[in-house]
Amino acid sequence: MFGRLKPVKPSNSRSIDGMRSPRAVEGDSAVLDAQALPWMEEEPKPKAVVGDAKSDEEQLKAAQRQNRIINFFNADQVVTVTPEEIVGLDSKNLKELKRERINNLRRAAMEAEEPKASARQRGAFLRRLAQDEISLEDEAEFLMLIRDPLNDPEIGPERMFEMITRDPRQTQILAMVTGLNASNWQKVDQAAMTKILRTEQRVGDLRTPVGFKKLRQHFLKGIRPKAKEQVYRRYVQSMNELERTLYGERLDYYLQFEQMRKEALSDAEADGVIEAAPERKRVKIEPVTAERAGEMLGRAVIDGDPWRGGNLERHLSTHNLAVAKLGPAYEVKMGAERVYLSKVFQVGNGVMGVMAYVPERDSYRVRSFYKENNQALWRYLPDYIRRGDGGIDRFCYGYGEESVTLPLELQEALVKIEREHGVMSLTANSAAYEPEFFLTGTAHAYETLQEYQTLWSYGRMKGDYYTQVSRDAINHDFGLNGLSQKKAPYTLSIDYNRAPDFEQQVVEFELDTVDAGRVTAEGFLSHDGQYNWLFCRDAKGRAWVEYVEAVSPLTSTGLRRDWAVMGDFATKLYEHSAQAGIYGDRNDTRGARQCMWNNYLSNIPLIHEYVKRG
């Protein structure tokens, strides 16, 4: 973890307090050699030395710090946007407005000279602490807002280092963090101290007391068996003083934060309010009666180009749908939203289809959903390019594959309908036309690829998909697609708010895939509630991100208005060799596709976290 250190010559080297390493006779470094200590094991932190009796002034300052913390973290709970302001704002601008107001409230909380927090506000904050809604990462980010001694003009790095070097034990502890050992610890300098307080180190992030806590645990555990009680107490005292020197007021806020976290857990255990997370609301699928299906067909609206096949050119009608028994058969409830689906039918060439009926004012828009065997998820069909005989040459993906992928709730519903009710053959129902007639009847057609590309370049695409769905990905600021080659897997990271919250599951179902067989799919809401992350895991425990949905209003196409592109985060288990690059496993292939698990997916921190959780 610290890298290889220069070997120390055999000697009777002792630390500054006279402790000998039990392995010194073997030529190893003395007891505080960074390589010799069990840094990565856990041990409860010895309590900091805090006086029992506090002055009135100290108690007032402690209360003020707690109130600032409470008001800072409650800002996202109290921010408001009026209905008048919402009108005319799209989801992106609305989120920006909320973010700006939250930041303003947080800034006011930190700048208040006499911050106040009601009992109700304090109780709400403590409940969030008890339920882990405010994590250690959130706490560390908050503490970074507090000015530390390093940036205090009245203290600064020179005075800090001078204070540390007055105590050889503090200097030695600091040296161990930088990778020095008991023989050369005196070489530690002011630059090394500054570096560990400004950048994340191999021993962890020591920019705040949150990271220093782990350092304290590992260091003291390493010397405890080798030191006499008096020497050990000296190191504990030096550790406390070093922490005070490094963090100053940040430490004061940290101690108040930890006191409230302890209070929150104690109150929750006493009151029994710590409960298991509530089960997610499952997608509800209910049958549609024949009477209601007939009434809905009477109000159905179809907007698509005519189908050409068998020397015929016909428009799809509700009569055709009724004859083929492709009227509304299932009602899918997604919270306050409703989508009605027909039975799943076989289109041919490895494609399944379903007719969807999406409420739009007093009518129902008829839409076509489809799934190809080589794809895991269902999509919406906005348009297609015809073959010479009028059939489907290729499906079109609108603004991108992610923009035509159905919401996760519909994915789960379609999987369940297919499993429980099977796939229907239209010929068995005496349908008058080929299955492609129904699938393409709600879509728009282009005679050639050239025609499609020309109309695209002039912005003259047909159909309401191009007016209801956002043209660009909502997360263009992620910067994930800037390189033609895959980014190194360990560099793929995402900010906490947009990362998945593995305690908030939104869907769970099984998928049949060509390369990995049947896999388990699990969807999780992001911490900020703006994204749904769909992970897949195969029977061997290999996992990947299949899709990320932008949570936004449902359009009459059955799609969300906004969509997201996740770049290398969405690397599939098996990628085409041209996309796999240097990370493909040539010993595990599926045709022209190479497995990405060993060299890539397993090294992405987010996927590692998901697999570890499971």
C-alpha positions as CSV (number, residue, x, y, z in Angstrom):
1,M,0.0,0.0,0.0
2,F,2.9,2.4,0.8
3,G,5.2,1.1,-1.9
4,R,8.4,-0.7,-1.3
5,L,10.7,1.0,1.3
6,K,14.5,0.9,1.4
7,P,15.6,-2.0,3.7
8,V,17.1,-1.1,7.1
9,K,20.4,-2.6,8.2
10,P,20.2,-5.1,11.1
11,S,20.6,-3.1,14.3
12,N,19.2,-2.5,17.7
13,S,17.2,0.4,16.3
14,R,14.6,1.8,18.7
15,S,11.9,4.3,18.2
16,I,12.0,7.7,19.9
17,D,10.3,6.1,23.0
18,G,12.6,3.1,23.2
19,M,10.3,0.5,21.7
20,R,12.0,-2.2,19.8
21,S,10.5,-4.0,16.8
22,P,10.1,-7.8,17.5
23,R,11.5,-8.3,14.0
24,A,14.5,-6.0,14.4
25,V,16.9,-8.8,14.8
26,E,15.9,-10.0,11.4
27,G,17.0,-6.8,9.8
28,D,13.6,-5.2,9.3
29,S,12.8,-1.6,10.1
30,A,11.7,-0.5,13.6
31,V,8.3,-0.7,15.0
32,L,6.8,2.2,13.1
33,D,7.8,1.1,9.7
34,A,4.7,1.8,7.6
35,Q,4.9,-1.6,5.9
36,A,4.9,-3.5,9.2
37,L,1.8,-2.0,10.6
38,P,-1.7,-3.5,10.0
39,W,-3.1,-0.3,8.5
40,M,-6.1,-1.7,6.9
41,E,-7.7,-3.4,9.9
42,E,-10.4,-1.8,12.0
43,E,-10.4,-0.9,15.7
44,P,-12.6,1.4,17.7
45,K,-11.1,4.9,17.9
46,P,-9.9,5.9,21.4
47,K,-11.9,8.8,22.6
48,A,-10.4,12.2,22.1
49,V,-9.5,14.1,25.3
50,V,-12.4,16.4,26.0
51,G,-12.9,18.2,29.2
52,D,-16.0,17.2,31.3
53,A,-16.8,20.8,32.3
54,K,-17.3,23.2,29.4
55,S,-17.6,26.9,29.8
56,D,-20.7,28.7,28.8
57,E,-18.9,30.1,25.8
58,E,-17.7,26.7,24.7
59,Q,-21.2,25.3,25.0
60,L,-22.6,28.2,23.0
61,K,-20.1,27.6,20.2
62,A,-20.8,23.9,20.2
63,A,-24.5,24.6,19.8
64,Q,-23.9,27.0,17.0
65,R,-21.8,24.6,15.1
66,Q,-24.5,21.9,15.5
67,N,-27.1,24.3,14.2
68,R,-25.1,25.2,11.2
69,I,-24.7,21.5,10.4
70,I,-28.4,20.9,10.8
71,N,-29.4,23.9,8.7
72,F,-26.9,23.0,6.0
73,F,-28.1,19.5,5.5
74,N,-31.8,20.4,5.9
75,A,-31.5,22.9,3.0
76,D,-32.5,20.3,0.4
77,Q,-35.6,19.4,2.4
78,V,-37.0,23.0,2.7
79,V,-36.2,24.5,-0.7
80,T,-39.4,25.5,-2.6
81,V,-40.3,26.3,-6.1
82,T,-43.7,27.9,-6.9
83,P,-46.1,26.5,-9.5
84,E,-45.7,29.7,-11.4
85,E,-42.0,29.2,-11.7
86,I,-42.4,25.6,-12.8
87,V,-44.4,26.6,-15.8
88,G,-42.2,26.9,-18.9
89,L,-39.2,25.2,-17.2
90,D,-37.9,21.8,-18.5
91,S,-36.5,19.3,-16.1
92,K,-32.9,20.4,-16.5
93,N,-33.7,24.1,-15.8
94,L,-35.9,23.1,-12.9
95,K,-33.1,21.1,-11.3
96,E,-30.7,24.0,-11.8
97,L,-33.1,26.4,-10.1
98,K,-33.5,24.0,-7.1
99,R,-29.7,23.4,-6.9
100,E,-29.1,27.2,-6.9
101,R,-31.6,27.7,-4.1
102,I,-30.2,24.8,-2.1
103,N,-26.7,26.3,-2.4
104,N,-28.0,29.7,-1.3
105,L,-29.7,28.2,1.8
106,R,-26.5,26.3,2.6
107,R,-24.4,29.4,2.2
108,A,-26.7,31.3,4.5
109,A,-26.5,28.5,7.1
110,M,-22.7,28.7,7.1
111,E,-22.5,32.5,7.3
112,A,-25.1,33.0,10.0
113,E,-23.5,34.4,13.1
114,E,-26.2,33.1,15.5
115,P,-27.7,30.1,13.7
116,K,-31.0,28.7,15.0
117,A,-32.5,25.3,14.6
118,S,-35.9,24.3,16.0
119,A,-36.5,21.0,17.8
120,R,-38.4,19.8,14.7
121,Q,-35.5,20.6,12.4
122,R,-33.0,18.9,14.7
123,G,-35.2,15.8,15.0
124,A,-35.5,15.6,11.2
125,F,-31.7,15.8,10.8
126,L,-31.1,13.2,13.5
127,R,-33.6,10.8,11.7
128,R,-31.7,11.2,8.5
129,L,-28.4,10.5,10.3
130,A,-29.9,7.4,11.9
131,Q,-31.1,6.1,8.6
132,D,-27.8,6.7,6.8
133,E,-29.3,9.3,4.5
134,I,-26.3,11.5,5.4
135,S,-23.2,9.4,4.8
136,L,-19.6,9.8,5.9
137,E,-18.8,11.1,2.4
138,D,-21.4,13.8,2.9
139,E,-19.9,14.7,6.2
140,A,-16.4,14.9,4.7
141,E,-17.6,17.1,1.9
142,F,-19.2,19.4,4.4
143,L,-16.0,19.6,6.5
144,M,-14.1,20.6,3.4
145,L,-16.1,23.9,3.5
146,I,-14.6,24.8,6.8
147,R,-11.3,26.7,6.6
148,D,-8.5,24.6,7.9
149,P,-5.3,26.0,9.6
150,L,-3.4,25.4,6.3
151,N,-5.4,28.2,4.7
152,D,-5.7,30.4,7.7
153,P,-3.5,33.5,7.2
154,E,-2.9,33.7,11.0
155,I,-1.5,30.1,11.1
156,G,-0.4,28.7,7.7
157,P,1.8,25.7,6.9
158,E,5.0,27.1,8.4
159,R,3.6,27.6,11.8
160,M,1.7,24.3,11.7
161,F,4.8,22.3,10.8
162,E,6.7,24.1,13.6
163,M,4.1,23.1,16.1
164,I,4.3,19.5,15.0
165,T,8.1,19.2,15.1
166,R,8.0,20.3,18.8
167,D,6.8,16.8,19.5
168,P,8.9,14.0,18.0
169,R,6.0,11.5,18.3
170,Q,3.8,13.8,16.1
171,T,6.6,14.2,13.6
172,Q,7.1,10.4,13.5
173,I,3.4,9.8,12.9
174,L,3.4,12.3,10.1
175,A,6.5,10.6,8.6
176,M,4.8,7.2,8.6
177,V,1.9,8.7,6.5
178,T,4.3,9.9,3.9
179,G,6.0,6.4,3.6
180,L,9.1,7.0,5.7
181,N,10.1,4.6,8.5
182,A,11.6,4.7,12.0
183,S,15.1,5.1,10.6
184,N,14.5,8.1,8.4
185,W,11.4,9.7,9.9
186,Q,13.2,13.0,10.6
187,K,13.3,13.6,6.8
188,V,9.7,14.6,6.8
189,D,9.2,18.2,5.8
190,Q,6.6,20.9,5.5
191,A,5.9,20.1,1.9
192,A,4.9,16.5,2.8
193,M,2.5,17.8,5.5
194,T,0.9,20.2,3.0
195,K,0.6,17.4,0.4
196,I,-1.4,15.0,2.6
197,L,-3.8,17.8,3.5
198,R,-4.5,18.8,-0.1
199,T,-4.6,15.5,-2.0
200,E,-5.9,12.0,-1.4
201,Q,-3.0,9.7,-0.3
202,R,-2.4,6.0,-0.6
203,V,-3.4,5.6,3.1
204,G,-6.7,7.4,2.4
205,D,-8.2,10.8,2.2
206,L,-6.7,12.8,5.2
207,R,-8.1,16.2,4.2
208,T,-10.7,16.0,7.0
209,P,-10.9,14.2,10.4
210,V,-13.2,11.7,8.7
211,G,-10.2,10.1,7.0
212,F,-7.9,10.8,10.0
213,K,-10.1,8.5,12.1
214,K,-9.1,5.5,10.1
215,L,-5.4,6.5,10.3
216,R,-5.7,6.8,14.0
217,Q,-7.3,3.3,14.3
218,H,-4.6,1.6,12.2
219,F,-1.7,3.4,13.7
220,L,-2.6,2.9,17.4
221,K,-3.5,-0.8,16.7
222,G,-0.1,-1.3,15.2
223,I,1.8,0.0,18.2
224,R,-0.5,-1.2,21.0
225,P,1.0,-4.8,21.4
226,K,4.6,-3.4,21.3
227,A,4.3,-0.5,23.7
228,K,4.0,-0.1,27.5
229,E,0.8,1.5,28.7
230,Q,2.5,4.8,29.5
231,V,4.2,5.0,26.1
232,Y,0.9,4.1,24.4
233,R,-0.9,6.9,26.3
234,R,1.7,9.3,25.1
235,Y,1.1,8.3,21.5
236,V,-2.7,8.8,22.0
237,Q,-2.1,12.2,23.3
238,S,0.3,13.1,20.5
239,M,-2.3,11.8,18.0
240,N,-4.9,14.1,19.5
241,E,-2.6,17.1,19.4
242,L,-1.6,16.3,15.8
243,E,-5.2,16.1,14.7
244,R,-5.9,19.5,16.4
245,T,-2.9,21.1,14.6
246,L,-3.9,19.7,11.2
247,Y,-7.6,20.5,11.2
248,G,-8.3,23.3,13.7
249,E,-11.9,24.3,13.4
250,R,-12.7,21.4,11.1
251,L,-12.0,19.2,14.0
252,D,-14.5,21.2,16.1
253,Y,-17.3,20.7,13.5
254,Y,-16.3,17.0,13.1
255,L,-16.6,16.4,16.9
256,Q,-20.1,18.0,16.9
257,F,-21.1,16.0,13.9
258,E,-20.0,12.8,15.5
259,Q,-21.8,13.7,18.7
260,M,-25.0,14.2,16.8
261,R,-24.5,10.9,14.9
262,K,-24.0,9.1,18.2
263,E,-27.1,10.8,19.6
264,A,-29.1,9.9,16.5
265,L,-28.2,6.2,16.7
266,S,-28.9,6.1,20.4
267,D,-32.3,7.7,20.1
268,A,-33.2,5.5,17.2
269,E,-32.4,2.3,19.0
270,A,-34.3,3.5,22.1
271,D,-37.4,4.5,20.1
272,G,-37.2,1.6,17.6
273,V,-37.3,3.9,14.6
274,I,-34.4,2.2,12.9
275,E,-36.3,-0.1,10.6
276,A,-35.6,-2.1,7.5
277,A,-36.0,0.0,4.3
278,P,-39.6,-0.3,3.1
279,E,-40.1,-2.7,0.2
280,R,-40.3,-0.9,-3.2
281,K,-43.6,-0.5,-4.8
282,R,-43.8,-3.3,-7.3
283,V,-45.0,-2.6,-10.9
284,K,-48.7,-3.5,-11.0
285,I,-50.1,-5.3,-14.0
286,E,-53.9,-5.8,-14.2
287,P,-56.0,-7.3,-17.0
288,V,-58.2,-5.1,-19.1
289,T,-61.7,-6.4,-19.7
290,A,-63.0,-6.9,-23.2
291,E,-65.6,-4.2,-22.7
292,R,-63.0,-1.7,-21.6
293,A,-60.6,-2.7,-24.4
294,G,-63.3,-2.1,-27.0
295,E,-64.0,1.3,-25.5
296,M,-60.3,2.2,-25.6
297,L,-60.0,1.1,-29.2
298,G,-62.8,3.4,-30.0
299,R,-60.7,6.3,-28.8
300,A,-57.4,5.1,-30.2
301,V,-55.3,7.3,-32.5
302,I,-52.8,5.8,-35.0
303,D,-50.2,8.0,-36.8
304,G,-48.0,6.0,-39.1
305,D,-47.0,5.5,-42.7
306,P,-48.7,2.8,-44.7
307,W,-47.3,-0.7,-44.8
308,R,-46.2,-2.1,-48.2
309,G,-46.1,-5.8,-48.7
310,G,-47.6,-8.4,-51.0
311,N,-48.4,-5.7,-53.6
312,L,-50.5,-3.9,-51.0
313,E,-50.4,-0.6,-49.3
314,R,-52.5,-0.4,-46.2
315,H,-52.8,1.9,-43.2
316,L,-53.1,0.2,-39.8
317,S,-56.6,0.7,-38.3
318,T,-58.2,-0.2,-34.9
319,H,-60.3,-2.8,-36.8
320,N,-57.1,-4.6,-37.8
321,L,-55.9,-4.5,-34.2
322,A,-59.2,-5.9,-32.9
323,V,-59.2,-8.7,-35.5
324,A,-55.7,-9.7,-34.6
325,K,-56.5,-9.5,-30.9
326,L,-53.9,-6.9,-30.3
327,G,-56.1,-4.5,-28.4
328,P,-55.4,-3.4,-24.8
329,A,-55.0,-6.5,-22.7
330,Y,-52.9,-5.4,-19.6
331,E,-52.8,-2.2,-17.6
332,V,-49.4,-1.3,-16.3
333,K,-49.5,1.1,-13.3
334,M,-46.3,3.2,-12.8
335,G,-47.2,5.4,-9.9
336,A,-49.6,7.9,-11.2
337,E,-48.9,7.0,-14.9
338,R,-50.7,4.3,-16.9
339,V,-49.7,2.4,-20.0
340,Y,-51.8,-0.3,-21.7
341,L,-50.2,-3.2,-23.5
342,S,-51.4,-5.9,-25.9
343,K,-50.3,-9.4,-25.8
344,V,-46.7,-10.0,-26.9
345,F,-46.5,-11.3,-30.5
346,Q,-43.8,-12.8,-32.7
347,V,-42.7,-10.6,-35.5
348,G,-40.0,-12.8,-37.0
349,N,-36.3,-12.8,-37.6
350,G,-35.7,-12.9,-33.8
351,V,-38.0,-9.9,-33.1
352,M,-40.9,-9.7,-30.7
353,G,-43.5,-6.9,-30.7
354,V,-46.3,-5.4,-28.5
355,M,-48.8,-2.7,-29.2
356,A,-49.0,0.0,-26.6
357,Y,-51.8,2.4,-25.8
358,V,-50.6,5.5,-24.0
359,P,-53.2,8.0,-22.6
360,E,-53.2,11.4,-24.2
361,R,-55.9,13.7,-23.0
362,D,-59.2,12.0,-24.1
363,S,-57.6,9.5,-26.4
364,Y,-55.0,6.8,-26.5
365,R,-52.0,7.0,-28.8
366,V,-51.1,3.6,-30.3
367,R,-47.4,2.9,-30.2
368,S,-45.1,0.0,-31.2
369,F,-42.6,-1.6,-28.9
370,Y,-40.2,-4.3,-30.0
371,K,-37.3,-6.4,-28.7
372,E,-34.6,-8.1,-30.8
373,N,-33.1,-11.3,-29.5
374,N,-29.6,-9.9,-29.5
375,Q,-30.7,-7.0,-27.3
376,A,-31.7,-7.3,-23.6
377,L,-34.2,-4.5,-23.4
378,W,-37.4,-3.3,-25.2
379,R,-37.4,-0.2,-27.3
380,Y,-39.9,2.1,-28.9
381,L,-40.1,2.2,-32.8
382,P,-40.2,5.8,-34.0
383,D,-39.3,5.0,-37.7
384,Y,-37.6,2.5,-40.0
385,I,-36.1,2.1,-43.4
386,R,-37.9,0.0,-45.9
387,R,-36.5,-2.9,-48.0
388,G,-37.3,-3.0,-51.7
389,D,-40.3,-5.2,-51.1
390,G,-41.7,-2.8,-48.5
391,G,-40.6,-4.7,-45.4
392,I,-38.2,-3.6,-42.6
393,D,-34.6,-3.1,-43.7
394,R,-33.5,-1.6,-40.4
395,F,-34.9,0.0,-37.3
396,C,-34.1,3.6,-36.6
397,Y,-33.0,4.7,-33.1
398,G,-34.1,8.4,-33.1
399,Y,-31.6,10.5,-31.2
400,G,-29.8,7.4,-30.0
401,E,-30.4,3.9,-28.6
402,E,-30.7,5.2,-25.1
403,S,-33.4,7.7,-26.3
404,V,-35.7,4.9,-27.5
405,T,-35.2,2.4,-24.6
406,L,-38.4,2.0,-22.5
407,P,-38.6,2.9,-18.8
408,L,-37.6,0.3,-16.3
409,E,-41.1,-0.3,-15.1
410,L,-42.3,-1.2,-18.6
411,Q,-39.2,-3.4,-19.0
412,E,-40.2,-5.4,-15.9
413,A,-43.9,-5.5,-17.0
414,L,-43.1,-6.8,-20.5
415,V,-40.8,-9.5,-19.1
416,K,-43.5,-10.6,-16.7
417,I,-46.2,-10.6,-19.4
418,E,-44.0,-12.7,-21.7
419,R,-43.1,-15.2,-19.0
420,E,-46.6,-15.6,-17.7
421,H,-48.6,-15.4,-20.9
422,G,-46.2,-16.4,-23.6
423,V,-45.6,-15.0,-27.1
424,M,-48.6,-15.1,-29.5
425,S,-48.4,-16.1,-33.2
426,L,-50.6,-13.8,-35.3
427,T,-51.2,-16.5,-37.9
428,A,-53.0,-18.5,-35.3
429,N,-55.4,-15.7,-34.8
430,S,-56.2,-15.4,-38.5
431,A,-54.6,-12.0,-38.8
432,A,-55.1,-10.5,-42.3
433,Y,-51.6,-9.2,-42.6
434,E,-48.0,-10.1,-41.7
435,P,-46.8,-9.3,-38.2
436,E,-44.6,-6.4,-39.6
437,F,-47.8,-4.7,-40.7
438,F,-48.8,-4.2,-37.0
439,L,-45.3,-3.3,-35.8
440,T,-44.7,-0.7,-38.4
441,G,-48.2,0.7,-38.6
442,T,-47.6,3.3,-35.9
443,A,-44.1,4.3,-37.2
444,H,-42.8,6.4,-40.1
445,A,-40.9,5.0,-43.0
446,Y,-38.1,6.1,-45.3
447,E,-37.5,4.5,-48.7
448,T,-33.7,4.5,-48.4
449,L,-30.9,5.3,-45.9
450,Q,-30.0,8.3,-48.1
451,E,-33.5,9.7,-47.7
452,Y,-33.3,9.2,-43.9
453,Q,-29.9,11.0,-43.7
454,T,-31.0,13.8,-45.9
455,L,-34.1,14.6,-43.9
456,W,-32.1,14.3,-40.7
457,S,-29.6,16.8,-41.8
458,Y,-32.4,19.3,-42.7
459,G,-34.2,18.6,-39.4
460,R,-37.4,17.4,-41.2
461,M,-37.9,14.1,-39.4
462,K,-41.5,12.8,-39.3
463,G,-43.4,11.9,-36.2
464,D,-44.1,13.4,-32.7
465,Y,-41.2,11.4,-31.2
466,Y,-38.9,14.2,-32.4
467,T,-40.9,16.9,-30.6
468,Q,-41.7,15.0,-27.4
469,V,-38.3,13.5,-26.6
470,S,-35.2,15.7,-25.8
471,R,-32.8,16.0,-28.7
472,D,-29.7,15.8,-26.5
473,A,-28.8,13.7,-23.5
474,I,-29.6,15.3,-20.2
475,N,-26.2,14.4,-18.7
476,H,-24.0,16.0,-21.3
477,D,-21.9,17.5,-18.5
478,F,-20.7,14.0,-17.4
479,G,-17.9,14.1,-20.0
480,L,-18.0,10.4,-20.5
481,N,-17.8,10.2,-24.2
482,G,-14.9,12.5,-24.9
483,L,-12.4,9.8,-25.9
484,S,-12.5,7.3,-28.8
485,Q,-10.8,4.7,-26.6
486,K,-12.1,3.3,-23.4
487,K,-11.1,5.0,-20.2
488,A,-9.1,3.0,-17.7
489,P,-11.7,1.2,-15.5
490,Y,-10.4,2.4,-12.2
491,T,-10.8,6.1,-13.3
492,L,-14.5,5.8,-13.9
493,S,-16.2,7.6,-11.1
494,I,-19.4,9.6,-10.6
495,D,-20.5,12.2,-8.1
496,Y,-22.4,10.9,-5.1
497,N,-25.7,12.5,-5.9
498,R,-26.0,10.9,-9.3
499,A,-24.6,7.5,-8.2
500,P,-27.0,4.7,-7.5
501,D,-28.4,4.2,-4.0
502,F,-28.3,0.5,-3.5
503,E,-30.9,0.8,-0.7
504,Q,-33.5,2.1,-3.1
505,Q,-34.4,-0.7,-5.5
506,V,-37.0,0.2,-8.1
507,V,-37.2,-3.0,-10.2
508,E,-36.0,-6.6,-10.2
509,F,-36.6,-9.1,-12.9
510,E,-34.8,-11.7,-15.0
511,L,-33.6,-11.2,-18.6
512,D,-32.6,-13.7,-21.3
513,T,-29.4,-12.7,-23.1
514,V,-27.6,-14.2,-26.0
515,D,-24.1,-14.1,-24.5
516,A,-24.8,-14.7,-20.7
517,G,-28.0,-16.6,-20.7
518,R,-30.6,-15.7,-18.1
519,V,-29.4,-12.9,-15.9
520,T,-30.8,-11.0,-12.9
521,A,-31.5,-7.3,-13.5
522,E,-31.8,-4.9,-10.6
523,G,-32.7,-1.2,-10.9
524,F,-31.7,1.4,-8.3
525,L,-32.6,5.0,-7.9
526,S,-29.8,7.5,-7.7
527,H,-29.2,9.5,-4.5
528,D,-30.7,12.6,-6.0
529,G,-33.7,10.8,-7.5
530,Q,-32.9,11.8,-11.0
531,Y,-31.6,8.5,-12.5
532,N,-32.5,4.8,-12.4
533,W,-29.4,2.5,-12.8
534,L,-30.1,-1.0,-14.1
535,F,-27.4,-3.6,-13.2
536,C,-27.3,-7.1,-14.6
537,R,-25.6,-10.1,-13.0
538,D,-25.1,-13.5,-14.6
539,A,-24.9,-16.9,-12.9
540,K,-21.1,-16.6,-12.5
541,G,-21.5,-13.3,-10.5
542,R,-20.2,-11.1,-13.3
543,A,-22.0,-7.8,-13.4
544,W,-22.4,-4.7,-15.7
545,V,-24.5,-1.6,-16.1
546,E,-27.2,-2.4,-18.7
547,Y,-28.9,0.9,-18.8
548,V,-29.3,4.2,-17.0
549,E,-32.7,5.9,-17.2
550,A,-33.2,9.7,-16.7
551,V,-36.2,10.1,-14.4
552,S,-38.5,12.6,-16.2
553,P,-42.1,12.9,-17.4
554,L,-43.6,10.1,-19.5
555,T,-44.5,11.2,-23.0
556,S,-47.2,9.8,-25.2
557,T,-44.6,7.7,-27.0
558,G,-44.3,5.6,-23.8
559,L,-40.7,7.0,-23.4
560,R,-39.3,9.4,-20.8
561,R,-38.8,12.9,-22.1
562,D,-35.1,12.9,-21.1
563,W,-32.4,10.3,-21.6
564,A,-28.8,9.7,-20.5
565,V,-25.7,8.4,-22.1
566,M,-23.2,6.7,-19.8
567,G,-20.2,6.0,-22.0
568,D,-17.8,3.4,-20.6
569,F,-20.0,2.9,-17.6
570,A,-22.4,1.0,-19.9
571,T,-19.7,-1.4,-21.1
572,K,-21.5,-4.7,-21.8
573,L,-20.3,-8.1,-20.5
574,Y,-19.3,-9.0,-24.1
575,E,-18.2,-6.2,-26.4
576,H,-17.3,-6.3,-30.1
577,S,-13.6,-6.7,-30.6
578,A,-13.4,-3.2,-32.1
579,Q,-14.9,-1.7,-29.0
580,A,-13.1,-4.0,-26.5
581,G,-9.7,-2.5,-27.2
582,I,-6.9,-3.8,-25.0
583,Y,-9.4,-4.9,-22.3
584,G,-11.1,-7.8,-24.2
585,D,-10.4,-11.3,-23.0
586,R,-9.4,-13.3,-26.1
587,N,-9.8,-16.5,-24.1
588,D,-13.5,-15.9,-23.6
589,T,-15.3,-14.9,-26.8
590,R,-18.8,-15.1,-28.3
591,G,-18.2,-14.8,-32.1
592,A,-16.7,-11.4,-32.7
593,R,-17.3,-10.3,-29.1
594,Q,-14.9,-10.5,-26.2
595,C,-15.6,-10.8,-22.5
596,M,-14.9,-7.6,-20.6
597,W,-15.2,-8.9,-17.0
598,N,-11.6,-9.8,-16.0
599,N,-9.8,-6.8,-17.5
600,Y,-12.4,-4.1,-17.3
601,L,-15.8,-4.5,-15.6
602,S,-14.4,-6.1,-12.4
603,N,-12.1,-3.0,-12.0
604,I,-14.8,-0.4,-12.2
605,P,-15.3,0.9,-8.6
606,L,-19.1,1.2,-8.9
607,I,-19.5,-2.3,-10.3
608,H,-17.2,-3.6,-7.6
609,E,-19.4,-2.0,-5.0
610,Y,-22.5,-3.5,-6.5
611,V,-21.0,-7.0,-6.6
612,K,-19.7,-6.7,-3.1
613,R,-23.2,-5.7,-1.9
614,G,-24.7,-8.7,-3.5
